[in-house]
Structure formats: structure tokens, C-alpha cells
Amino acid sequence: EHAVHTHQGMDKVYQVIEGQGLFLLEGEEVPMQAGALLVAPDGVPHGIRNTGAERLLVLAILAPAP
């Protein structure tokens, strides 16, 4: 799990490589699985949670870079 947090001045993109889970965005829970691309805009509370039996592997990209 990656607890809910925010980034000021940066957008965050998650590319799900393997596994399944929930993308937590502004109090909503969005299902995510391998192949999904999810975006947390600048300043919006977000996080992820593994809901499967296997590991959840994501690539996280911050733009602009910190």
C-alpha cells in the first residue's frame, strides 16, 4: 500500500505492470490491473492498495521531475 498523499506542482502517472489493486483518488476507489494507466493531477490526494494475492508492481512517473 502507498498511503494517500499529494504532490504540489507535479502530476503523477501510474503504469500498472502486474497485479491488481485499487487506485485511491480524492476519496474514490478505482480498480486497477496490469496494463492500466492512471493519473493523479497536481495537488489531488492519491494512493494505491494491493487487493490481490500476488504483488502489485507499478511504474510511477512524476512530471515535472522532483
mmCIF file as Biopython writes it, N, C-alpha, C and O atoms, coordinates in Angstrom:
data_model
#
loop_
_atom_site.group_PDB
_atom_site.id
_atom_site.type_symbol
_atom_site.label_atom_id
_atom_site.label_alt_id
_atom_site.label_comp_id
_atom_site.label_asym_id
_atom_site.label_entity_id
_atom_site.label_seq_id
_atom_site.pdbx_PDB_ins_code
_atom_site.Cartn_x
_atom_site.Cartn_y
_atom_site.Cartn_z
_atom_site.occupancy
_atom_site.B_iso_or_equiv
_atom_site.auth_seq_id
_atom_site.auth_asym_id
_atom_site.pdbx_PDB_model_num
ATOM 1   N N  . GLU A ? 1  ? 0.846   -1.189  0.000   1.0 0.0 1  A 1 
ATOM 2   C CA . GLU A ? 1  ? 0.000   0.000   0.000   1.0 0.0 1  A 1 
ATOM 3   C C  . GLU A ? 1  ? 0.878   1.235   0.000   1.0 0.0 1  A 1 
ATOM 4   O O  . GLU A ? 1  ? 1.923   1.270   0.650   1.0 0.0 1  A 1 
ATOM 5   N N  . HIS A ? 2  ? 0.448   2.238   -0.728  1.0 0.0 2  A 1 
ATOM 6   C CA . HIS A ? 2  ? 1.082   3.552   -0.715  1.0 0.0 2  A 1 
ATOM 7   C C  . HIS A ? 2  ? 0.006   4.503   -0.195  1.0 0.0 2  A 1 
ATOM 8   O O  . HIS A ? 2  ? -0.960  4.804   -0.896  1.0 0.0 2  A 1 
ATOM 9   N N  . ALA A ? 3  ? 0.179   4.968   1.030   1.0 0.0 3  A 1 
ATOM 10  C CA . ALA A ? 3  ? -0.838  5.787   1.698   1.0 0.0 3  A 1 
ATOM 11  C C  . ALA A ? 3  ? -1.206  7.021   0.875   1.0 0.0 3  A 1 
ATOM 12  O O  . ALA A ? 3  ? -0.412  7.510   0.071   1.0 0.0 3  A 1 
ATOM 13  N N  . VAL A ? 4  ? -2.407  7.506   1.092   1.0 0.0 4  A 1 
ATOM 14  C CA . VAL A ? 4  ? -2.903  8.692   0.396   1.0 0.0 4  A 1 
ATOM 15  C C  . VAL A ? 4  ? -2.012  9.891   0.733   1.0 0.0 4  A 1 
ATOM 16  O O  . VAL A ? 4  ? -1.693  10.132  1.897   1.0 0.0 4  A 1 
ATOM 17  N N  . HIS A ? 5  ? -1.616  10.634  -0.300  1.0 0.0 5  A 1 
ATOM 18  C CA . HIS A ? 5  ? -0.740  11.788  -0.164  1.0 0.0 5  A 1 
ATOM 19  C C  . HIS A ? 5  ? -0.957  12.713  -1.360  1.0 0.0 5  A 1 
ATOM 20  O O  . HIS A ? 5  ? -1.735  12.387  -2.258  1.0 0.0 5  A 1 
ATOM 21  N N  . THR A ? 6  ? -0.290  13.843  -1.383  1.0 0.0 6  A 1 
ATOM 22  C CA . THR A ? 6  ? -0.384  14.783  -2.510  1.0 0.0 6  A 1 
ATOM 23  C C  . THR A ? 6  ? 1.013   15.219  -2.940  1.0 0.0 6  A 1 
ATOM 24  O O  . THR A ? 6  ? 1.987   15.064  -2.204  1.0 0.0 6  A 1 
ATOM 25  N N  . HIS A ? 7  ? 1.083   15.764  -4.144  1.0 0.0 7  A 1 
ATOM 26  C CA . HIS A ? 7  ? 2.309   16.368  -4.664  1.0 0.0 7  A 1 
ATOM 27  C C  . HIS A ? 7  ? 1.933   17.757  -5.165  1.0 0.0 7  A 1 
ATOM 28  O O  . HIS A ? 7  ? 1.042   17.898  -6.002  1.0 0.0 7  A 1 
ATOM 29  N N  . GLN A ? 8  ? 2.597   18.761  -4.663  1.0 0.0 8  A 1 
ATOM 30  C CA . GLN A ? 8  ? 2.352   20.121  -5.121  1.0 0.0 8  A 1 
ATOM 31  C C  . GLN A ? 8  ? 3.272   20.432  -6.297  1.0 0.0 8  A 1 
ATOM 32  O O  . GLN A ? 8  ? 4.486   20.245  -6.207  1.0 0.0 8  A 1 
ATOM 33  N N  . GLY A ? 9  ? 2.701   20.901  -7.386  1.0 0.0 9  A 1 
ATOM 34  C CA . GLY A ? 9  ? 3.486   21.289  -8.538  1.0 0.0 9  A 1 
ATOM 35  C C  . GLY A ? 9  ? 3.869   20.137  -9.454  1.0 0.0 9  A 1 
ATOM 36  O O  . GLY A ? 9  ? 4.654   20.323  -10.383 1.0 0.0 9  A 1 
ATOM 37  N N  . MET A ? 10 ? 3.317   18.929  -9.202  1.0 0.0 10 A 1 
ATOM 38  C CA . MET A ? 10 ? 3.651   17.768  -10.026 1.0 0.0 10 A 1 
ATOM 39  C C  . MET A ? 10 ? 2.417   16.889  -10.238 1.0 0.0 10 A 1 
ATOM 40  O O  . MET A ? 10 ? 1.616   16.695  -9.325  1.0 0.0 10 A 1 
ATOM 41  N N  . ASP A ? 11 ? 2.280   16.369  -11.440 1.0 0.0 11 A 1 
ATOM 42  C CA . ASP A ? 11 ? 1.301   15.319  -11.713 1.0 0.0 11 A 1 
ATOM 43  C C  . ASP A ? 11 ? 2.012   13.988  -11.511 1.0 0.0 11 A 1 
ATOM 44  O O  . ASP A ? 11 ? 3.232   13.905  -11.655 1.0 0.0 11 A 1 
ATOM 45  N N  . LYS A ? 12 ? 1.245   12.933  -11.174 1.0 0.0 12 A 1 
ATOM 46  C CA . LYS A ? 12 ? 1.824   11.598  -11.010 1.0 0.0 12 A 1 
ATOM 47  C C  . LYS A ? 12 ? 1.060   10.633  -11.895 1.0 0.0 12 A 1 
ATOM 48  O O  . LYS A ? 12 ? -0.171  10.624  -11.908 1.0 0.0 12 A 1 
ATOM 49  N N  . VAL A ? 13 ? 1.802   9.819   -12.636 1.0 0.0 13 A 1 
ATOM 50  C CA . VAL A ? 13 ? 1.222   8.817   -13.525 1.0 0.0 13 A 1 
ATOM 51  C C  . VAL A ? 13 ? 1.654   7.448   -13.022 1.0 0.0 13 A 1 
ATOM 52  O O  . VAL A ? 13 ? 2.832   7.225   -12.742 1.0 0.0 13 A 1 
ATOM 53  N N  . TYR A ? 14 ? 0.690   6.525   -12.906 1.0 0.0 14 A 1 
ATOM 54  C CA . TYR A ? 14 ? 0.986   5.142   -12.536 1.0 0.0 14 A 1 
ATOM 55  C C  . TYR A ? 14 ? 0.713   4.249   -13.744 1.0 0.0 14 A 1 
ATOM 56  O O  . TYR A ? 14 ? -0.376  4.292   -14.316 1.0 0.0 14 A 1 
ATOM 57  N N  . GLN A ? 15 ? 1.696   3.445   -14.133 1.0 0.0 15 A 1 
ATOM 58  C CA . GLN A ? 15 ? 1.521   2.399   -15.139 1.0 0.0 15 A 1 
ATOM 59  C C  . GLN A ? 15 ? 1.561   1.084   -14.367 1.0 0.0 15 A 1 
ATOM 60  O O  . GLN A ? 15 ? 2.569   0.764   -13.738 1.0 0.0 15 A 1 
ATOM 61  N N  . VAL A ? 16 ? 0.459   0.314   -14.411 1.0 0.0 16 A 1 
ATOM 62  C CA . VAL A ? 16 ? 0.411   -0.954  -13.684 1.0 0.0 16 A 1 
ATOM 63  C C  . VAL A ? 16 ? 1.091   -2.018  -14.541 1.0 0.0 16 A 1 
ATOM 64  O O  . VAL A ? 16 ? 0.647   -2.315  -15.650 1.0 0.0 16 A 1 
ATOM 65  N N  . ILE A ? 17 ? 2.169   -2.585  -14.015 1.0 0.0 17 A 1 
ATOM 66  C CA . ILE A ? 17 ? 2.955   -3.593  -14.721 1.0 0.0 17 A 1 
ATOM 67  C C  . ILE A ? 17 ? 2.390   -4.994  -14.466 1.0 0.0 17 A 1 
ATOM 68  O O  . ILE A ? 17 ? 2.222   -5.782  -15.397 1.0 0.0 17 A 1 
ATOM 69  N N  . GLU A ? 18 ? 2.103   -5.293  -13.217 1.0 0.0 18 A 1 
ATOM 70  C CA . GLU A ? 18 ? 1.494   -6.584  -12.892 1.0 0.0 18 A 1 
ATOM 71  C C  . GLU A ? 18 ? 0.698   -6.479  -11.599 1.0 0.0 18 A 1 
ATOM 72  O O  . GLU A ? 18 ? 0.938   -5.605  -10.767 1.0 0.0 18 A 1 
ATOM 73  N N  . GLY A ? 19 ? -0.259  -7.396  -11.453 1.0 0.0 19 A 1 
ATOM 74  C CA . GLY A ? 19 ? -1.085  -7.432  -10.256 1.0 0.0 19 A 1 
ATOM 75  C C  . GLY A ? 19 ? -2.379  -6.658  -10.432 1.0 0.0 19 A 1 
ATOM 76  O O  . GLY A ? 19 ? -2.730  -6.209  -11.523 1.0 0.0 19 A 1 
ATOM 77  N N  . GLN A ? 20 ? -3.071  -6.524  -9.308  1.0 0.0 20 A 1 
ATOM 78  C CA . GLN A ? 20 ? -4.323  -5.771  -9.293  1.0 0.0 20 A 1 
ATOM 79  C C  . GLN A ? 20 ? -4.467  -5.072  -7.953  1.0 0.0 20 A 1 
ATOM 80  O O  . GLN A ? 20 ? -3.868  -5.470  -6.954  1.0 0.0 20 A 1 
ATOM 81  N N  . GLY A ? 21 ? -5.269  -4.033  -7.957  1.0 0.0 21 A 1 
ATOM 82  C CA . GLY A ? 21 ? -5.456  -3.279  -6.734  1.0 0.0 21 A 1 
ATOM 83  C C  . GLY A ? 21 ? -6.457  -2.164  -6.914  1.0 0.0 21 A 1 
ATOM 84  O O  . GLY A ? 21 ? -7.296  -2.189  -7.814  1.0 0.0 21 A 1 
ATOM 85  N N  . LEU A ? 22 ? -6.349  -1.181  -6.033  1.0 0.0 22 A 1 
ATOM 86  C CA . LEU A ? 22 ? -7.218  -0.010  -6.079  1.0 0.0 22 A 1 
ATOM 87  C C  . LEU A ? 22 ? -6.365  1.242   -6.184  1.0 0.0 22 A 1 
ATOM 88  O O  . LEU A ? 22 ? -5.354  1.386   -5.496  1.0 0.0 22 A 1 
ATOM 89  N N  . PHE A ? 23 ? -6.786  2.136   -7.051  1.0 0.0 23 A 1 
ATOM 90  C CA . PHE A ? 23 ? -6.195  3.464   -7.176  1.0 0.0 23 A 1 
ATOM 91  C C  . PHE A ? 23 ? -7.085  4.376   -6.346  1.0 0.0 23 A 1 
ATOM 92  O O  . PHE A ? 23 ? -8.270  4.527   -6.644  1.0 0.0 23 A 1 
ATOM 93  N N  . LEU A ? 24 ? -6.533  4.973   -5.324  1.0 0.0 24 A 1 
ATOM 94  C CA . LEU A ? 24 ? -7.288  5.840   -4.422  1.0 0.0 24 A 1 
ATOM 95  C C  . LEU A ? 24 ? -7.098  7.278   -4.898  1.0 0.0 24 A 1 
ATOM 96  O O  . LEU A ? 24 ? -5.981  7.795   -4.901  1.0 0.0 24 A 1 
ATOM 97  N N  . LEU A ? 25 ? -8.188  7.914   -5.297  1.0 0.0 25 A 1 
ATOM 98  C CA . LEU A ? 25 ? -8.105  9.263   -5.856  1.0 0.0 25 A 1 
ATOM 99  C C  . LEU A ? 25 ? -9.255  10.099  -5.325  1.0 0.0 25 A 1 
ATOM 100 O O  . LEU A ? 25 ? -10.418 9.835   -5.631  1.0 0.0 25 A 1 
ATOM 101 N N  . GLU A ? 26 ? -8.926  11.109  -4.528  1.0 0.0 26 A 1 
ATOM 102 C CA . GLU A ? 26 ? -9.930  12.029  -3.961  1.0 0.0 26 A 1 
ATOM 103 C C  . GLU A ? 26 ? -11.088 11.290  -3.310  1.0 0.0 26 A 1 
ATOM 104 O O  . GLU A ? 26 ? -12.248 11.634  -3.535  1.0 0.0 26 A 1 
ATOM 105 N N  . GLY A ? 27 ? -10.781 10.269  -2.498  1.0 0.0 27 A 1 
ATOM 106 C CA . GLY A ? 27 ? -11.822 9.536   -1.779  1.0 0.0 27 A 1 
ATOM 107 C C  . GLY A ? 27 ? -12.508 8.453   -2.588  1.0 0.0 27 A 1 
ATOM 108 O O  . GLY A ? 27 ? -13.329 7.716   -2.041  1.0 0.0 27 A 1 
ATOM 109 N N  . GLU A ? 28 ? -12.201 8.330   -3.870  1.0 0.0 28 A 1 
ATOM 110 C CA . GLU A ? 28 ? -12.769 7.284   -4.722  1.0 0.0 28 A 1 
ATOM 111 C C  . GLU A ? 28 ? -11.793 6.114   -4.798  1.0 0.0 28 A 1 
ATOM 112 O O  . GLU A ? 28 ? -10.583 6.298   -4.660  1.0 0.0 28 A 1 
ATOM 113 N N  . GLU A ? 29 ? -12.327 4.900   -5.020  1.0 0.0 29 A 1 
ATOM 114 C CA . GLU A ? 29 ? -11.509 3.713   -5.208  1.0 0.0 29 A 1 
ATOM 115 C C  . GLU A ? 29 ? -11.748 3.193   -6.619  1.0 0.0 29 A 1 
ATOM 116 O O  . GLU A ? 29 ? -12.840 2.725   -6.938  1.0 0.0 29 A 1 
ATOM 117 N N  . VAL A ? 30 ? -10.725 3.278   -7.460  1.0 0.0 30 A 1 
ATOM 118 C CA . VAL A ? 30 ? -10.818 2.877   -8.861  1.0 0.0 30 A 1 
ATOM 119 C C  . VAL A ? 30 ? -10.047 1.567   -9.035  1.0 0.0 30 A 1 
ATOM 120 O O  . VAL A ? 30 ? -8.851  1.526   -8.744  1.0 0.0 30 A 1 
ATOM 121 N N  . PRO A ? 31 ? -10.702 0.486   -9.505  1.0 0.0 31 A 1 
ATOM 122 C CA . PRO A ? 31 ? -9.968  -0.767  -9.723  1.0 0.0 31 A 1 
ATOM 123 C C  . PRO A ? 31 ? -8.851  -0.568  -10.743 1.0 0.0 31 A 1 
ATOM 124 O O  . PRO A ? 31 ? -9.012  0.159   -11.723 1.0 0.0 31 A 1 
ATOM 125 N N  . MET A ? 32 ? -7.709  -1.230  -10.497 1.0 0.0 32 A 1 
ATOM 126 C CA . MET A ? 32 ? -6.587  -1.149  -11.417 1.0 0.0 32 A 1 
ATOM 127 C C  . MET A ? 32 ? -5.995  -2.534  -11.612 1.0 0.0 32 A 1 
ATOM 128 O O  . MET A ? 32 ? -5.968  -3.345  -10.686 1.0 0.0 32 A 1 
ATOM 129 N N  . GLN A ? 33 ? -5.520  -2.798  -12.822 1.0 0.0 33 A 1 
ATOM 130 C CA . GLN A ? 33 ? -4.896  -4.084  -13.134 1.0 0.0 33 A 1 
ATOM 131 C C  . GLN A ? 33 ? -3.815  -3.870  -14.175 1.0 0.0 33 A 1 
ATOM 132 O O  . GLN A ? 33 ? -3.688  -2.779  -14.730 1.0 0.0 33 A 1 
ATOM 133 N N  . ALA A ? 34 ? -3.034  -4.909  -14.441 1.0 0.0 34 A 1 
ATOM 134 C CA . ALA A ? 34 ? -1.930  -4.808  -15.398 1.0 0.0 34 A 1 
ATOM 135 C C  . ALA A ? 34 ? -2.407  -4.190  -16.708 1.0 0.0 34 A 1 
ATOM 136 O O  . ALA A ? 34 ? -3.446  -4.570  -17.248 1.0 0.0 34 A 1 
ATOM 137 N N  . GLY A ? 35 ? -1.636  -3.239  -17.205 1.0 0.0 35 A 1 
ATOM 138 C CA . GLY A ? 35 ? -1.963  -2.540  -18.440 1.0 0.0 35 A 1 
ATOM 139 C C  . GLY A ? 35 ? -2.629  -1.195  -18.217 1.0 0.0 35 A 1 
ATOM 140 O O  . GLY A ? 35 ? -2.689  -0.384  -19.141 1.0 0.0 35 A 1 
ATOM 141 N N  . ALA A ? 36 ? -3.132  -0.935  -17.019 1.0 0.0 36 A 1 
ATOM 142 C CA . ALA A ? 36 ? -3.828  0.325   -16.739 1.0 0.0 36 A 1 
ATOM 143 C C  . ALA A ? 36 ? -2.833  1.482   -16.608 1.0 0.0 36 A 1 
ATOM 144 O O  . ALA A ? 36 ? -1.705  1.301   -16.148 1.0 0.0 36 A 1 
ATOM 145 N N  . LEU A ? 37 ? -3.267  2.651   -17.016 1.0 0.0 37 A 1 
ATOM 146 C CA . LEU A ? 37 ? -2.512  3.892   -16.871 1.0 0.0 37 A 1 
ATOM 147 C C  . LEU A ? 37 ? -3.415  4.859   -16.115 1.0 0.0 37 A 1 
ATOM 148 O O  . LEU A ? 37 ? -4.512  5.171   -16.577 1.0 0.0 37 A 1 
ATOM 149 N N  . LEU A ? 38 ? -2.964  5.337   -14.957 1.0 0.0 38 A 1 
ATOM 150 C CA . LEU A ? 38 ? -3.785  6.180   -14.090 1.0 0.0 38 A 1 
ATOM 151 C C  . LEU A ? 38 ? -3.034  7.465   -13.779 1.0 0.0 38 A 1 
ATOM 152 O O  . LEU A ? 38 ? -1.807  7.467   -13.671 1.0 0.0 38 A 1 
ATOM 153 N N  . VAL A ? 39 ? -3.775  8.558   -13.637 1.0 0.0 39 A 1 
ATOM 154 C CA . VAL A ? 39 ? -3.159  9.872   -13.426 1.0 0.0 39 A 1 
ATOM 155 C C  . VAL A ? 39 ? -3.729  10.532  -12.176 1.0 0.0 39 A 1 
ATOM 156 O O  . VAL A ? 39 ? -4.942  10.577  -11.976 1.0 0.0 39 A 1 
ATOM 157 N N  . ALA A ? 40 ? -2.826  11.043  -11.338 1.0 0.0 40 A 1 
ATOM 158 C CA . ALA A ? 40 ? -3.196  11.868  -10.184 1.0 0.0 40 A 1 
ATOM 159 C C  . ALA A ? 40 ? -2.690  13.279  -10.482 1.0 0.0 40 A 1 
ATOM 160 O O  . ALA A ? 40 ? -1.483  13.521  -10.451 1.0 0.0 40 A 1 
ATOM 161 N N  . PRO A ? 41 ? -3.597  14.208  -10.768 1.0 0.0 41 A 1 
ATOM 162 C CA . PRO A ? 41 ? -3.181  15.581  -11.078 1.0 0.0 41 A 1 
ATOM 163 C C  . PRO A ? 41 ? -2.547  16.294  -9.879  1.0 0.0 41 A 1 
ATOM 164 O O  . PRO A ? 41 ? -2.743  15.902  -8.729  1.0 0.0 41 A 1 
ATOM 165 N N  . ASP A ? 42 ? -1.805  17.318  -10.170 1.0 0.0 42 A 1 
ATOM 166 C CA . ASP A ? 42 ? -1.164  18.190  -9.188  1.0 0.0 42 A 1 
ATOM 167 C C  . ASP A ? 42 ? -2.109  18.522  -8.034  1.0 0.0 42 A 1 
ATOM 168 O O  . ASP A ? 42 ? -3.207  19.035  -8.247  1.0 0.0 42 A 1 
ATOM 169 N N  . GLY A ? 43 ? -1.665  18.220  -6.799  1.0 0.0 43 A 1 
ATOM 170 C CA . GLY A ? 43 ? -2.407  18.598  -5.607  1.0 0.0 43 A 1 
ATOM 171 C C  . GLY A ? 43 ? -3.585  17.716  -5.235  1.0 0.0 43 A 1 
ATOM 172 O O  . GLY A ? 43 ? -4.229  17.972  -4.218  1.0 0.0 43 A 1 
ATOM 173 N N  . VAL A ? 44 ? -3.895  16.685  -6.018  1.0 0.0 44 A 1 
ATOM 174 C CA . VAL A ? 44 ? -5.042  15.813  -5.744  1.0 0.0 44 A 1 
ATOM 175 C C  . VAL A ? 44 ? -4.586  14.632  -4.879  1.0 0.0 44 A 1 
ATOM 176 O O  . VAL A ? 44 ? -3.629  13.947  -5.238  1.0 0.0 44 A 1 
ATOM 177 N N  . PRO A ? 45 ? -5.267  14.380  -3.727  1.0 0.0 45 A 1 
ATOM 178 C CA . PRO A ? 45 ? -4.902  13.253  -2.875  1.0 0.0 45 A 1 
ATOM 179 C C  . PRO A ? 45 ? -5.040  11.923  -3.624  1.0 0.0 45 A 1 
ATOM 180 O O  . PRO A ? 45 ? -6.047  11.669  -4.284  1.0 0.0 45 A 1 
ATOM 181 N N  . HIS A ? 46 ? -3.999  11.073  -3.506  1.0 0.0 46 A 1 
ATOM 182 C CA . HIS A ? 46 ? -3.993  9.801   -4.210  1.0 0.0 46 A 1 
ATOM 183 C C  . HIS A ? 46 ? -3.139  8.771   -3.471  1.0 0.0 46 A 1 
ATOM 184 O O  . HIS A ? 46 ? -2.316  9.126   -2.627  1.0 0.0 46 A 1 
ATOM 185 N N  . GLY A ? 47 ? -3.342  7.508   -3.791  1.0 0.0 47 A 1 
ATOM 186 C CA . GLY A ? 47 ? -2.555  6.412   -3.245  1.0 0.0 47 A 1 
ATOM 187 C C  . GLY A ? 47 ? -2.934  5.138   -3.979  1.0 0.0 47 A 1 
ATOM 188 O O  . GLY A ? 47 ? -3.778  5.167   -4.875  1.0 0.0 47 A 1 
ATOM 189 N N  . ILE A ? 48 ? -2.320  4.022   -3.612  1.0 0.0 48 A 1 
ATOM 190 C CA . ILE A ? 48 ? -2.657  2.733   -4.213  1.0 0.0 48 A 1 
ATOM 191 C C  . ILE A ? 48 ? -2.713  1.665   -3.127  1.0 0.0 48 A 1 
ATOM 192 O O  . ILE A ? 48 ? -2.086  1.798   -2.077  1.0 0.0 48 A 1 
ATOM 193 N N  . ARG A ? 49 ? -3.471  0.606   -3.395  1.0 0.0 49 A 1 
ATOM 194 C CA . ARG A ? 49 ? -3.598  -0.506  -2.454  1.0 0.0 49 A 1 
ATOM 195 C C  . ARG A ? 49 ? -3.655  -1.813  -3.245  1.0 0.0 49 A 1 
ATOM 196 O O  . ARG A ? 49 ? -4.427  -1.931  -4.197  1.0 0.0 49 A 1 
ATOM 197 N N  . ASN A ? 50 ? -2.844  -2.786  -2.853  1.0 0.0 50 A 1 
ATOM 198 C CA . ASN A ? 50 ? -2.863  -4.112  -3.463  1.0 0.0 50 A 1 
ATOM 199 C C  . ASN A ? 50 ? -4.060  -4.886  -2.903  1.0 0.0 50 A 1 
ATOM 200 O O  . ASN A ? 50 ? -4.197  -5.010  -1.686  1.0 0.0 50 A 1 
ATOM 201 N N  . THR A ? 51 ? -4.918  -5.401  -3.770  1.0 0.0 51 A 1 
ATOM 202 C CA . THR A ? 51 ? -6.078  -6.187  -3.336  1.0 0.0 51 A 1 
ATOM 203 C C  . THR A ? 51 ? -5.985  -7.637  -3.780  1.0 0.0 51 A 1 
ATOM 204 O O  . THR A ? 51 ? -6.886  -8.429  -3.506  1.0 0.0 51 A 1 
ATOM 205 N N  . GLY A ? 52 ? -4.899  -7.994  -4.466  1.0 0.0 52 A 1 
ATOM 206 C CA . GLY A ? 52 ? -4.732  -9.350  -4.979  1.0 0.0 52 A 1 
ATOM 207 C C  . GLY A ? 52 ? -3.808  -10.178 -4.104  1.0 0.0 52 A 1 
ATOM 208 O O  . GLY A ? 52 ? -3.209  -9.677  -3.152  1.0 0.0 52 A 1 
ATOM 209 N N  . ALA A ? 53 ? -3.705  -11.464 -4.447  1.0 0.0 53 A 1 
ATOM 210 C CA . ALA A ? 53 ? -2.817  -12.370 -3.732  1.0 0.0 53 A 1 
ATOM 211 C C  . ALA A ? 53 ? -1.372  -12.229 -4.215  1.0 0.0 53 A 1 
ATOM 212 O O  . ALA A ? 53 ? -0.441  -12.598 -3.499  1.0 0.0 53 A 1 
ATOM 213 N N  . GLU A ? 54 ? -1.183  -11.703 -5.412  1.0 0.0 54 A 1 
ATOM 214 C CA . GLU A ? 54 ? 0.149   -11.515 -5.997  1.0 0.0 54 A 1 
ATOM 215 C C  . GLU A ? 54 ? 0.630   -10.089 -5.727  1.0 0.0 54 A 1 
ATOM 216 O O  . GLU A ? 54 ? -0.129  -9.235  -5.269  1.0 0.0 54 A 1 
ATOM 217 N N  . ARG A ? 55 ? 1.902   -9.856  -6.018  1.0 0.0 55 A 1 
ATOM 218 C CA . ARG A ? 55 ? 2.422   -8.500  -5.816  1.0 0.0 55 A 1 
ATOM 219 C C  . ARG A ? 55 ? 1.804   -7.536  -6.839  1.0 0.0 55 A 1 
ATOM 220 O O  . ARG A ? 55 ? 1.427   -7.931  -7.943  1.0 0.0 55 A 1 
ATOM 221 N N  . LEU A ? 56 ? 1.714   -6.287  -6.447  1.0 0.0 56 A 1 
ATOM 222 C CA . LEU A ? 56 ? 1.265   -5.204  -7.330  1.0 0.0 56 A 1 
ATOM 223 C C  . LEU A ? 56 ? 2.507   -4.409  -7.700  1.0 0.0 56 A 1 
ATOM 224 O O  . LEU A ? 56 ? 3.150   -3.817  -6.833  1.0 0.0 56 A 1 
ATOM 225 N N  . LEU A ? 57 ? 2.845   -4.392  -8.978  1.0 0.0 57 A 1 
ATOM 226 C CA . LEU A ? 57 ? 4.027   -3.698  -9.459  1.0 0.0 57 A 1 
ATOM 227 C C  . LEU A ? 57 ? 3.599   -2.544  -10.346 1.0 0.0 57 A 1 
ATOM 228 O O  . LEU A ? 57 ? 2.922   -2.745  -11.354 1.0 0.0 57 A 1 
ATOM 229 N N  . VAL A ? 58 ? 3.997   -1.331  -9.970  1.0 0.0 58 A 1 
ATOM 230 C CA . VAL A ? 58 ? 3.650   -0.146  -10.753 1.0 0.0 58 A 1 
ATOM 231 C C  . VAL A ? 58 ? 4.889   0.674   -11.045 1.0 0.0 58 A 1 
ATOM 232 O O  . VAL A ? 58 ? 5.846   0.684   -10.270 1.0 0.0 58 A 1 
ATOM 233 N N  . LEU A ? 59 ? 4.854   1.361   -12.177 1.0 0.0 59 A 1 
ATOM 234 C CA . LEU A ? 59 ? 5.875   2.345   -12.510 1.0 0.0 59 A 1 
ATOM 235 C C  . LEU A ? 59 ? 5.245   3.702   -12.226 1.0 0.0 59 A 1 
ATOM 236 O O  . LEU A ? 59 ? 4.197   4.030   -12.781 1.0 0.0 59 A 1 
ATOM 237 N N  . ALA A ? 60 ? 5.878   4.488   -11.366 1.0 0.0 60 A 1 
ATOM 238 C CA . ALA A ? 60 ? 5.352   5.809   -11.013 1.0 0.0 60 A 1 
ATOM 239 C C  . ALA A ? 60 ? 6.225   6.889   -11.659 1.0 0.0 60 A 1 
ATOM 240 O O  . ALA A ? 60 ? 7.450   6.867   -11.539 1.0 0.0 60 A 1 
ATOM 241 N N  . ILE A ? 61 ? 5.581   7.819   -12.336 1.0 0.0 61 A 1 
ATOM 242 C CA . ILE A ? 61 ? 6.282   8.896   -13.026 1.0 0.0 61 A 1 
ATOM 243 C C  . ILE A ? 61 ? 5.750   10.229  -12.507 1.0 0.0 61 A 1 
ATOM 244 O O  . ILE A ? 61 ? 4.540   10.460  -12.501 1.0 0.0 61 A 1 
ATOM 245 N N  . LEU A ? 62 ? 6.653   11.104  -12.072 1.0 0.0 62 A 1 
ATOM 246 C CA . LEU A ? 62 ? 6.288   12.447  -11.612 1.0 0.0 62 A 1 
ATOM 247 C C  . LEU A ? 62 ? 6.699   13.448  -12.686 1.0 0.0 62 A 1 
ATOM 248 O O  . LEU A ? 62 ? 7.806   13.381  -13.220 1.0 0.0 62 A 1 
ATOM 249 N N  . ALA A ? 63 ? 5.807   14.367  -12.995 1.0 0.0 63 A 1 
ATOM 250 C CA . ALA A ? 63 ? 6.103   15.369  -14.015 1.0 0.0 63 A 1 
ATOM 251 C C  . ALA A ? 63 ? 5.616   16.737  -13.566 1.0 0.0 63 A 1 
ATOM 252 O O  . ALA A ? 63 ? 4.447   16.864  -13.201 1.0 0.0 63 A 1 
ATOM 253 N N  . PRO A ? 64 ? 6.449   17.760  -13.574 1.0 0.0 64 A 1 
ATOM 254 C CA . PRO A ? 64 ? 7.860   17.671  -13.892 1.0 0.0 64 A 1 
ATOM 255 C C  . PRO A ? 64 ? 8.616   16.923  -12.788 1.0 0.0 64 A 1 
ATOM 256 O O  . PRO A ? 64 ? 8.123   16.794  -11.667 1.0 0.0 64 A 1 
ATOM 257 N N  . ALA A ? 65 ? 9.808   16.434  -13.112 1.0 0.0 65 A 1 
ATOM 258 C CA . ALA A ? 65 ? 10.611  15.649  -12.163 1.0 0.0 65 A 1 
ATOM 259 C C  . ALA A ? 65 ? 10.880  16.458  -10.902 1.0 0.0 65 A 1 
ATOM 260 O O  . ALA A ? 65 ? 11.082  17.671  -10.960 1.0 0.0 65 A 1 
ATOM 261 N N  . PRO A ? 66 ? 10.882  15.767  -9.754  1.0 0.0 66 A 1 
ATOM 262 C CA . PRO A ? 66 ? 11.185  16.482  -8.479  1.0 0.0 66 A 1 
ATOM 263 C C  . PRO A ? 66 ? 12.615  16.947  -8.408  1.0 0.0 66 A 1 
ATOM 264 O O  . PRO A ? 66 ? 13.019  17.553  -7.416  1.0 0.0 66 A 1 
#
